[in-house]
Amino acid sequence: MNRKELVEQILADKGLTHLTKKDADHFIGVFLDTIKKTVKKGDDVSLIGFGTFAKTRRAARIGVNPSTGEKIKIKAKTVPKFRPGKAWKEML
C-alpha cells in the first residue's frame, strides 16, 4: 500500500467521511514528519498496540565486498528502528 492508497483507505472508513483527500494526506504528512523529528531528537515514539519508533547506533564493523571478496571498513552510524507492539505481533 502506498501513501495514495492509504489516504483512500482512511477516507473509506465510515467515521471519517467529513475529511477531504487533501486533509487526510496533510494529516499523514504531519504525522510522519512529527515522528521523524521526534526520533531525530533522540526520543522514542510509542504507539500502544502498534509499535515504537526509535533511533539506534550501529557500531563500526568489517564487511566484505560481495563482488571482489575484499574486506572493507563500515563506519558507525545512527539508524532508525521500529519495534512492533505485542498486539500487532500477535495479530500477524
C-alpha positions, -999 to 999 in steps of 0.1 A, spaced: 0 0 0 14 34 -9 5 68 5 -23 75 -20 -39 41 -13 -36 48 24 -54 81 21 -82 64 1 -85 37 28 -87 63 55 -114 81 36 -133 48 31 -137 45 69 -173 53 78 -164 76 106 -141 98 86 -163 108 57 -160 145 66 -123 146 56 -112 156 21 -83 138 4 -62 169 9 -69 169 47 -61 132 50 -29 135 30 -19 165 51 -25 146 83 -4 117 72 24 141 62 23 159 96 21 126 114 52 112 97 72 144 100 64 146 137 77 110 142 109 117 122 116 150 141 110 134 175 132 103 168 159 126 154 160 145 187 166 111 204 132 105 219 111 74 211 76 75 197 55 47 212 20 39 198 4 14 221 -7 -17 202 12 -7 171 49 -2 179 78 20 188 99 42 166 134 49 179 170 56 168 199 33 175 236 33 169 253 8 147 289 0 157 317 2 131 324 -32 116 343 -51 89 323 -61 58 330 -79 26 325 -66 -9 305 -94 -25 319 -89 -60 356 -88 -51 357 -105 -17 377 -76 -4 373 -67 33 361 -31 38 356 -9 69 320 1 75 317 33 96 295 35 127 262 53 121 228 61 136 198 44 120 161 44 126 145 14 142 109 1 145 98 -24 171 63 -37 165 40 -38 195 28 -70 212 -8 -67 199 4 -63 163 28 -92 165 0 -114 179 -24 -103 152 1 -114 125 
